[in-house]
Amino acid sequence: MAIELETMFETAGVMKSFLFVNRRAPYGTIYALEILETVLISAAFEQNVSVVFIDDGVFQIKKGHDTTALGMKNFQPTYGIIEMEKEDAEEDDDIDCVWRIIVEKESMEARGLTPDDFKVGVEVLSSQELAMVMEKHDVVISG
């Protein structure tokens, strides 16, 4: 008996929770940009997403990037899309997913930053609280 393709790949109602860990400085490697692109792709599938910034990854969302001297494109404005996805998920009853933007408190403080230094609104969690959040996700992707 042949399985219909449309039922074989049925994903309606399937919800996973994805946690993306950003731990590297925004420029100098491809990791930050690749994680950002993966986060944006996940938005198309309306899944539960947490985007976490730890270690030097907190600099990815720090206001005021100027990449002129590096000769690289400044991709920081793209983080505004993540914030928009979060707001859409919170405001639209038809979107059944949760988005969180989290900064590890210890990483932020060790670099002399505060929540006001970031381009997007963030939820600040201690490393212990963050560990509990990580345990609750189905998929963890680190870059």
N, C-alpha and C positions, 0 to 999 in steps of 0.2 A: 504494500500500500504506500503510495507516494505521499510525502508530507508537503503540504502547501507551503510555498516559500513565505507567504505573508504570516502564517502562524508559526513557522519555524523561527522567524526573527522578531516575533512580537515582543515589544518592550514597553508597551503601555502599562503604566502602574508600577514599573520597576524603579525603585528609588535606591540610590547608593549615596553614601556620604564620602566626599573627597576632601582630603586635607593636603594643601600644598604648602610646603615648608621652604621659605626663602631665607637662606642663611649666608649668602655671598653678596659682596659689594655689587652695586649696579653695573659697573663697567669694568672691563679688563678680561672678562670671560663671557661666554654665551649663556651661562646658566640662568641668570636673572630674566633675560628676554625669553628663553625657552619656557620657563615656568609660567611667565606672564601669558604667553601664547596658549599654553595648555589650559590655563584658568579660563581664558576667553572662549576657547572651544567648548569647555564644559558648560558654559552658560547656555549654549544652544540646546543642551539636553535637559535643562531644568532639573539638575541634581542638587543635592545639599552640598554646599562648598564652604570650606573654611580656608582662608588664606592667612598664613602665619609668617611673621617676620621676626627672625632671631639673629643673634650675632651681628655681623656686618650687613646682613640683609635689611636691617632697619633703615639703612641709608637709601634703599631703593625708593622709599616713599617720603624721604625728607624733602621738604620744599626747597626750591631754588637750584635745581640742577642746571649747570651750564656746561655743555659738552663741546663747545666750540674748539677748545684747545686739544681735545682728544680726536677731533675729526670724526666723531660718531654721532649718529642720530640720537636725540634725547627722546627716549621712549617713556619717560616718567608721566607725561600727560595721559597716557593710556590707562594708568591706574584709576583715573576718574571713571572709566567704564565699569570697573569692578564696583566702585561705590554706587554707580547708577543701577547696576544689577541688584545689589543689596537693597537699595531703596525700592526698586520695582517689586522685588519679592516680598518686601514688608507691606507694601501698599496695595498690591493687586491680589484680590481673592482668588483669581483664576490661576495664579502661579503658586504651586504647592511645593515650594522649596525654601530653604533657609541659607542665607549667605552671611558669613562672619569674616571680619577683617581684624586680625589679632596681632598685637605686638607683645613680645615677651618683656615684662617689666625690667628684669635684670639687664637684658641687652640694651634696652632703651636708656636706662639710668647710667650704665657703664660708659656710654658714649655721650653723656651730657645732654640727652634729648628729653623732651616732654611731648605729650600728645599734641600740643599746639604746633610742634615743629613739622608735623606730617601733612602731606597734601590731601589725604583722605581721613575721614573720621575713623578712629580705631577703638578697639576694645583692648585694654591693657590687662594682661594676666601674668601672675607669677609663674615661674618655671614649674612649680608643683601643680598649679591649676591647669597649666598648658598640658602637662603629662596626662591628666585626667581627660581633657578634651581629645587628645590624640588617640587614647584608647577606645573612644566611642566611634571612631571613623572606620568605614569599611576599607578605604584605600588611602594610603599615605604616599605622597610623591615629594621627594626632596631634591633641591637643586642648589 
